Amino acid sequence: MKRFPTLTIVMAFTMIISACGAEPVPTVNPVDVQNTAVAAAFTMVAQTQAAIPTATPLPPTEAPTQTPLATNTPLPLPTLEVTLTPVAVANTPGGDPCDSLTKTLTAPDGKPTIIRIANETKVAVTVSLYLNKTAFGECGYRSYKLGKNDDVVITDLVYGCYSLWAWSDDPKGRFQSGGYGCINNSDKWTFLVNPATIKFAGP
């Protein structure tokens, strides 16, 4: 029986001592724990953003431009101040009228002859006849248009050397040809026009 009161006294004493000197165990509120975790997360995010280096803008780069290539520019040539005055060759004393390529052959002086020009082609042609300079100083051009297989007889020409050219622009037979012949008597002389040449035939 004596043991029970002693044990009771010891336990009571222990409880009194523990009640006086020991701190109460705190209770944990779940809402406070959640708020603390959220605050800690925001703090970590803020610190992470602060640790990221700031974006420094790059220096501006020079935009490429297309520079035109150098060109070879010719140097200006010196200009010569020359005044050309047209001169009528036929009216110039001592001038050669046969140097003019546009002189028309009229009725020349000299011994007369007869010339026939015959078109042996199957198209119309134009014939240009030139009398080279004669002993009388006569020269110049004449032209004739001849139809297919046509001819012309000229009775007002003189002894001399003649150059002839013939051409046709007819789509059926375009051509150019030429010939030459010298006449030394009054008989009828003939020039035969062909696509390849102009043949000179005697009397």
Secondary structure as UniProt FT lines:
FT   HELIX           3..21
FT   HELIX           30..51
FT   TURN            89..91
FT   TURN            93..94
FT   HELIX           97..99
FT   TURN            101..102
FT   STRAND          112..119
FT   STRAND          125..131
FT   TURN            135..136
FT   STRAND          140..146
FT   TURN            148..149
FT   STRAND          151..158
FT   STRAND          160..168
FT   TURN            171..172
FT   STRAND          175..183
FT   STRAND          188..193
FT   STRAND          198..201
//
